[in-house]
Amino acid sequence: MKIKVKEVMNSRPRTVGPNTSVVGLMDRLLGQIEGCFPVVDKNGRLIGIVTESDILQVLHPMVPQEIMGSVPREAMKSTADTVGEIMTKRPVTVDPSMTIGEALNLMAAHKLRRLPVVEGEKLVGLLSFRDIIKLYRVMK
């Protein structure tokens, strides 16, 4: 596909800051379709991503490590108070000029459903697998 990420992405994704409370994050997740939030600093720079899987580790810390990651990380997340403590730092990202095919390759390689879109370090959008499905349906 020669269509660019910038043509399909959500250019106004909802974000949270690292000091957002975990409880506040849960409330915000209930109010939207996407199951994640890019985490940005006060300058709009992407510093992480937080997903429903991160919340699962807070709510149920005994999830097998083969599914969710290392035991120390699980234990740390189960006692977390803020997004900064549970987010994935340095997430896989895409550039808005990349093609949808390139983004799909990254999603498949890293087993991801959502990719923050950045220019430099600044968040400019969010690309989800759902966005790509919508594109596919329009094209067929």
C-alpha positions as CSV (number, residue, x, y, z in Angstrom):
1,M,0.0,0.0,0.0
2,K,1.4,3.4,-1.0
3,I,-1.0,5.3,1.3
4,K,0.8,7.2,3.9
5,V,0.3,6.9,7.7
6,K,-0.6,10.6,7.9
7,E,-3.6,10.0,5.6
8,V,-5.1,7.4,7.9
9,M,-3.9,8.2,11.4
10,N,-6.0,9.9,14.2
11,S,-4.3,13.3,14.2
12,R,-5.8,14.3,17.5
13,P,-5.4,11.3,19.9
14,R,-6.2,11.7,23.5
15,T,-3.1,11.7,25.6
16,V,-2.2,11.5,29.3
17,G,0.8,12.8,31.3
18,P,3.1,10.7,33.4
19,N,1.6,12.1,36.6
20,T,-2.0,11.1,35.7
21,S,-3.3,8.7,38.4
22,V,-4.0,5.1,37.5
23,V,-7.6,5.6,38.7
24,G,-7.9,8.6,36.5
25,L,-6.5,6.6,33.6
26,M,-9.1,3.9,34.1
27,D,-11.9,6.5,34.1
28,R,-10.6,8.0,30.8
29,L,-10.3,4.5,29.2
30,L,-13.9,3.9,29.9
31,G,-14.8,7.0,27.9
32,Q,-13.2,6.1,24.6
33,I,-12.9,3.4,22.0
34,E,-9.1,3.2,21.8
35,G,-7.6,0.9,24.5
36,C,-4.5,3.1,24.9
37,F,-3.1,6.5,25.5
38,P,0.1,8.0,24.3
39,V,2.0,9.5,27.3
40,V,3.4,13.0,26.6
41,D,5.3,15.5,28.6
42,K,4.2,19.2,28.9
43,N,5.9,20.0,25.5
44,G,3.9,17.3,23.6
45,R,7.0,15.0,23.4
46,L,6.1,11.3,23.4
47,I,7.6,9.6,26.5
48,G,5.6,6.4,26.5
49,I,2.4,4.6,25.9
50,V,-0.1,3.0,28.3
51,T,-2.5,0.3,27.3
52,E,-5.3,-1.9,28.7
53,S,-2.6,-4.6,29.2
54,D,-0.8,-2.2,31.6
55,I,-4.1,-1.7,33.6
56,L,-4.6,-5.5,33.7
57,Q,-1.2,-5.8,35.4
58,V,-2.3,-3.3,38.0
59,L,-5.6,-5.0,38.6
60,H,-4.4,-8.6,38.4
61,P,-0.6,-8.8,39.2
62,M,-0.5,-12.6,39.1
63,V,-0.9,-12.9,35.3
64,P,1.7,-15.4,34.1
65,Q,5.0,-13.8,33.1
66,E,4.9,-15.5,29.7
67,I,1.9,-13.4,28.9
68,M,2.8,-10.1,30.3
69,G,6.5,-9.8,30.9
70,S,9.0,-10.0,33.7
71,V,7.9,-10.7,37.3
72,P,9.7,-7.6,38.8
73,R,7.8,-5.4,36.3
74,E,4.5,-7.0,37.2
75,A,5.1,-6.5,40.9
76,M,6.1,-2.9,40.3
77,K,2.9,-2.2,38.3
78,S,0.6,-3.8,40.9
79,T,1.6,-1.1,43.4
80,A,1.7,1.8,40.9
81,D,-0.1,5.1,41.5
82,T,0.7,6.9,38.3
83,V,0.8,6.3,34.5
84,G,4.5,7.0,34.6
85,E,5.0,3.9,36.7
86,I,3.1,1.5,34.4
87,M,3.7,3.0,30.9
88,T,5.9,1.4,28.3
89,K,8.8,3.7,27.8
90,R,10.3,4.2,24.3
91,P,7.4,2.6,22.4
92,V,7.7,1.5,18.8
93,T,6.7,4.5,16.7
94,V,6.1,5.4,13.0
95,D,6.7,8.5,11.0
96,P,3.7,10.2,9.3
97,S,5.5,9.8,5.9
98,M,5.8,6.0,6.2
99,T,3.4,3.9,4.1
100,I,0.6,1.8,5.7
101,G,2.5,-1.3,4.5
102,E,5.6,-0.3,6.4
103,A,3.4,0.4,9.5
104,L,1.7,-3.0,9.2
105,N,5.1,-4.7,9.0
106,L,6.1,-3.0,12.3
107,M,2.8,-4.0,13.9
108,A,3.3,-7.6,12.8
109,A,6.9,-7.7,13.9
110,H,6.3,-6.3,17.3
111,K,2.7,-7.8,17.8
112,L,1.2,-4.3,18.3
113,R,-2.2,-3.0,17.4
114,R,-1.4,0.7,17.8
115,L,1.5,2.9,16.9
116,P,2.2,6.4,18.1
117,V,3.0,8.7,15.1
118,V,5.9,11.1,15.8
119,E,7.8,13.8,14.0
120,G,11.1,14.1,15.8
121,E,10.0,13.4,19.3
122,K,6.7,15.2,19.1
123,L,3.5,13.2,19.0
124,V,1.4,14.0,15.9
125,G,-1.0,11.1,15.8
126,L,-1.9,7.5,16.6
127,L,-2.3,4.8,14.0
128,S,-4.4,1.8,15.1
129,F,-5.1,-1.5,13.4
130,R,-8.7,-0.5,13.4
131,D,-7.8,2.6,11.3
132,I,-6.2,0.3,8.7
133,I,-9.2,-2.0,8.7
134,K,-11.4,1.0,8.0
135,L,-9.1,2.0,5.1
136,Y,-9.2,-1.6,3.7
137,R,-13.0,-1.6,3.8
138,V,-13.2,1.7,2.0
139,M,-10.8,0.4,-0.7
140,K,-12.7,-2.8,-1.3
